[in-house]
């Protein structure tokens, strides 16, 4: 690897792995241990990568750790595989076949049982939270859709198109 100090460029040599500094005054060879790291990697970049990896590990433990430790994931898997296929607080069985595609039917049945408390009114706090979340989601989606309909967005390299082109409305100014 050769370093051109005048232009701050690094050249990798396949014949030897020693660092050679090329300047108008001297030609020196550095030890192989210094040649193992590229000169473009700084301590700040190493610290940044270590920080991001540690942050990822902490967040992964924070999100999934309690679900695995308190038995919630085992209860969900038992509910997914074995049932009960009844709504909470009743003994009447619910529909378990929607599409005749077994994995999709399992997902829809599981979702029906899991989200029944939100819609049946037995927990008003949860229903209110779902209503608030739906309002936030709808407003954000409205902004994204309106942004995708702008004329200026079509000139970008990667346009943000939320609505497929055949379904878009054309707003024609009235004169």
N, C-alpha and C positions, 0 to 999 in steps of 0.2 A: 504494500500500500504506500503510495507516494502522496505527499501533501505539498501542494503548490501554495506557498505562503503569500505570494503576490496576488493571486486570484482566489485564494481560500478554497481550492478544489482538492478533492481526495481522489487518487487514482489507485485502484486495486491491481496488484500484480499477481498473476497466477503462478509465476515461477517461485517466488518467495513471499512469505507472510510478514516480513519485517517492514516497519514503517521507515520510509526514506523521505526526508525533508529536502525539497529542491528549492534552492534560492541562488542568488547570484554570488553569495559569499561562501557557502559551505555545503557539503553533502554529507549528512550524518545518518547513521542507522540507529533506530530505537529498538529496545528489547521487544521480544515477541509478546510479552504480557500486555504491552500497550497497544500492540497491533490487533489484539483480540476484540477490543471494543472499537466501533466506528467513532471517529472524532466528532460526528454530529450528535451523538448521544451525550446529553449533559446530566448532571446530578438532578436538576429540576425535572427532566423528563422521567428519570428513574423513579423519583419520588412521586410524580403524578401517576405513573402506572401502578405503583404499589398502593397509593391511596385509593385509586379506582377499584383495584382488586379487593382491598380490605372493605371498602364501602359496599361493593357487591355482595361479599360474604355476609356482612352484617345485615344488609337488607333482606337477603335470602333467608337468613335465620329469623329475622323479625316478622316476615310475612308468613312463611311456611312452618317455622319451628313450633309455634304454639298449636297449630292445627294438628301436627304430628304428635306432640307431647300430651295433649289433653284428651286424645281419643276421638276427636271429631272426624278425622279422616277415616278411621275404622268404622264409625257409625254411618258415615256417608256411603262407604263401600258396601256395608251390609244392606243398607236401604236400596242401593243400586241393584244388588244381586238378588236379594231375597224379598224385599218389600218392607214394610206393609204397603200394599197398594190400595190404601184407603186415605181419605182426607183426614187431617188431624181433628180429633173430637167426634168422629163418627165411625160406624162399623160397616157402612155401605161401600162395596168395592167400586173402584173407578175404572174407566176405560184404559186398557193397557195396549190396545192395538189401534194405531192411527194410520200407518202407511204400509204395513206389512213388510217393512224393512226393520229387522230385529234391533240393530244398534240405535237407529233413529227412534223407534218406539220406546226403547228403554230410556233414552234421553228425555223424550217428551213426557213419559210417565213420571220419571224422577223429578223433572222440573215442575210438573203439576203438583206433586206432593210437597216439594220444597218451598214453592212460592205461594201456596194456598193461603197461608196466614196473612199475606200482604193484601190480598183482594177480598177476603171474606169478612173483614171488619172486626175480627176478634181482638186484634191488637191495633188500636188507633194510632199509636206512636209510629209503628212500622209502616202503616198505610200513609201517614203524613210524610214520613221520610221518603217513601217511594214516590209520592206525588211531587215533592220538592226536587228529587233527583230527575224525574221525568221532565219537569219544567226547565231545569238547567240543561239537560241533554237536548231538548227541543230547541232552546235558544241558541246553543252552540252549533247544532246542525243547520239551523236557519242561516247563521252567519257564514258557515262553510259553503252552503249551497249558493248563497248570494255572491260570495267571492268567486265561486267557480263560474258564475254567469257573466262576470265582467268581460268586456271586450279586451282589456289590456292583458288579461291572463292568458289569452290565446297566443300571444307573441313570445311567451317563455319557451325555454327548451323543453321543460317538463311541465306541461300545464296541469293544474289541479282540476280535474273534471270529476265531480261527484255524480252528476247525472249523466247517463250515456247520451251521446249526441242526438239520436233520433227522438228522445223524449224531452229535449230542451224546448222551452218556450222562446219564441223570438219576440222581443219587445220592439215594436215599430213605432217611432214617434209620429204623432198625429200633427199634421201641419194645416 
